[in-house]
Amino acid sequence: MADVCGAGARRRKGLEEEQLWAASLRDMSVAENLAVVREGISTACRLAGRPEGDVTLMAVSKVHPAERFLEAYAAGQRLFGENRVQEFQAKSVELRSILTGPDKARVHLIGPLQNNKTSKAAELFDAVDTIDSLKTAQRLASAARALGRVVPILVEVKLSDEEAKHGVAPEELADLLGALEEVEQVSVRGLMTVPPWSEDPEVARPYFRRLRELRDQMQGRHADLTELSMGMSNDFAVAIHEGSTCVRIGTAIFGRRNLTVF
């Protein structure tokens, strides 16, 4: 029993120490921040007993100018997350040179998708990670069909009571996944969630755990449901411990957002 308790204490201490990396970020460059974040992910995977390759880093470039995006790309980052269709449409003009070709940057929509923006989203994004209704998925599929492509999607699940949060209710997830199987031109790859924000990363743990449990429950009928997009700058170590396959890191890479940019 003592060994078990000791291991648990060491794990908690490790997770606490892992969160201190964010406090060390000052006026470093995007490349330097990325190096710190990557090391943090590596440490979190080690503490969780998981291979580092299990977890993908998504750099959340929303509300940051194209120049910062390009800095991250130059530092080797290839997966990005944007929150608004209009914002990324404007940015994409400056980013055209890195959005095509075998070494292209891949950009996912991680903000709510309005039904009247589905056509443009199908044109702009490599994947949409925030599907929460059959209607939106069908409209996205129709736009994808016109473009001759299949759009990978994640289903966003709302696990908190916050009115501002989006997502399908857990009790409605099975029905939505079943209906999405009949929608051609979209491919469901996994689930995502956004827990209530807190300075204490442990507040997010039950939400991350619940999403993993839902994914595991659904995999019996949906074998391709493998991805878990969860964890941000302040709580990614906990998310990795609970099974995240993609962490969405913005502030720790790009700094505080300038809300006057767009």
N, C-alpha and C positions, 0 to 999 in steps of 0.2 A: 504493500500500500504506500509505503514511504517513497518508493521509486516512482510510482505513478503520480503521486502528488508533486514530487520534485520535478518530474518531466512537465507536468502542467504548468508549474510555476515558471520553469525556464521558458516554456513556449510563450506564456503571457508576457514575460519580461522581454523576450525577443520581439514580440509584436509591438510592445510599447516603444522599444528602442527604434524599431523600424520607422515609426511615425515621426521621430525626431529629425529625420533627414529633411523634411519640408522646412523646418525652422532654420536650417542652415543655408537656405537659398537666399542670396542677397541680390546683387546686381550682376549675376552671371549671364553669359550668353545663352541663347537657345541650345546650342550644341553642348555647352557645359551642363545645363539643366537636364537635357536628355540623358547624358551620361550618368548623372546622379539618379535619375528616375529608373533607368535600366538596371543600375546596380541595386536599387531598392527592390525592384521586381525579382531580381535574382535571389536576393536575401530572403524575401517573403516566400518564394517557392521553396527554398532550402528549409526554412522553418516549418513549412507546411508539408514537407516530405513529397514534393511534386517536382517533376522535371521542369526546368525553366522553359522548355519549348512548348509546354502546355498553355502558356499564357501569352497573348498578343497585346502589344501596347498600341492603343489608339491615341494619337495626339489630337486633342480637341482644340481646333483652331478657330472656333466660332468667336465672332466679335474681335478678331485680331486681323490686322491688315495682311495682304498677300505677301509682303516682304518677310513677315515672321514665318509664314507657311514655307516660303522658299528657304529660309535659314534651316528649318527643321528637315526639309528634304535634302539639303546639302549635307546635313549631319547623318544621313542614312535612314531617316524616318520615311516610311512609305504608306502607312495607314493613318487617315485623318478623319475627324468627325466634325460636321458642320450642323448648325442648328436650324438655319432658315434657308429656304429655297432661294429667295430673292438675294440674300446676302452672298451666297456662294455663286449665284449666277453672275453677279457683278465681279467677284473675285476671279472667277474662272477665266476671264479675258486676260488677266495678267499672268495666270498660271498655265496658259495653254500649252507651253512647251513641255511641261512635266505631267500633263494629263493624258498623254498618248504614248504609245510605244511599249516595248517589253518591260521597261523599268519605270513605268508610270506610277504616279501617286494614286492610291485608291482612296476614294472619299465616300463615307457613309453619311446618310442623313440620320441625325440622332435627336432631332426635335420633332414636334408634332407635325404630321402631314395633313394639310387641309385638302379636302376633296378637289378643290379647284386648282390645286398645284400639282396634281399627280402626273400630268403630262410632262411638265417641266422637270419634275423629280426623276422621272424615268430617263430623261435625256442626260441629266447632270450627274446622277449619283451611281456608284457601283453597287450600292445596296441601301436598303431602307430598314432601319433598326427599330422603328416605332409604330408598327402596324398594330392597331387595337380594335379594328372593326372589319367585318366582311366587305362592307360597301367600299371602304377605302382600298382594300386589297383588290377588289374587282376593278375599280377605276385604274389603279396602278397597272394591273395586268393588261387592261385594254390598251393603255398607252405603250406598254412594253411590246405587245403584239404588233403594233404599228411600226415599231422600231426593229422588230425581228430579234428580240432578246428576251431572256429570262432574268428577272430581278430577284436576287437573294433577299430574304426578309427575316427579321426577328419580330416576334410578337412581344409587345410591351405589356407587362402585367402591373397593375396598380395594387400594391400591398399595404399602403398607408391610407389614412383617412383624410389626408390633405386635399382640399378642393382643387388646388393648383396642379396636382399631379394628374398625369394621363395614364391610360392603360385599361386593359380588360380586367374585370373582376376575376379573382381566382376560380370562383365557382362557375364562371362562364368560359373558362379557358378550353376545356375539353370540347365543347360544342364548336367554338371558333376554330380550333385546330382541325376538327373533322370537316368543317365546311371549307376550310382553306385547301384541303386535299383535292377538292374538285376545281380549284381555280388554276388554270394553266397560266404559264408565263410568270408566276411567282414561285419561289422555292423557299419553304420555311426551314431555317437552319437552327433556330434556338429561341431563347427568351432573353428579355432585358428588363431591368427595373431601376428605379431611382428612389432610394430610401429617404426618409426625412434627414435634412442636414443637421449635423451636430459636430461640435469640436471634438467630442469623444467618439472615436471610430467604433467603439463597441456598441454604440446605439444602433448602428446599421447591421450588426451581425444577425439578429433574428430575421431581418428582411432578406438578407443574402441566403441564409440557410433555407428559408421558406421557398425562395425561387429555385434553389437546387432540388429541393424535395419535389416541387411541382414538375420540374424537368424530368426527374427520375421516374415519377409516376406516369408521365405521358409517353415515355420512351417505348413502353411496351407496344403501343399502337403507332408510334411515330418514331421510327428508328433513326431518322435523320435529324432529330431534335437533339443536337449535341452541344450547341454553344450557349454560354451564359455570359452575357454582357453586363457586368456589375462591378462597381468600385471606381472611385474617383481619387483626386489628389489626397484627400484627408483620410480615406478609409480603404485604400486599395489592398493593403496588407491583409486586412480582415477578409476582404472579398476573395482574395487568392486562397486564404485558408479555408474558406467555405466553398471553393470550387469554381471561381470565376475563370473563364477562358479568354476574356478580353476586358482589360481595364481602360477606362476612358479618362485620360489625364490632360487637364488643360492648364490650370493656374501654375502648377509646379514646373511646367515646360515653358509657357509663354508669359507668365506673370499675371498680375491682376488685369481683368478685362477693362478696356476703355469703352464705356458704353456710348460714347459720343461718336465712335468711328462710323457706325451705320445708323 
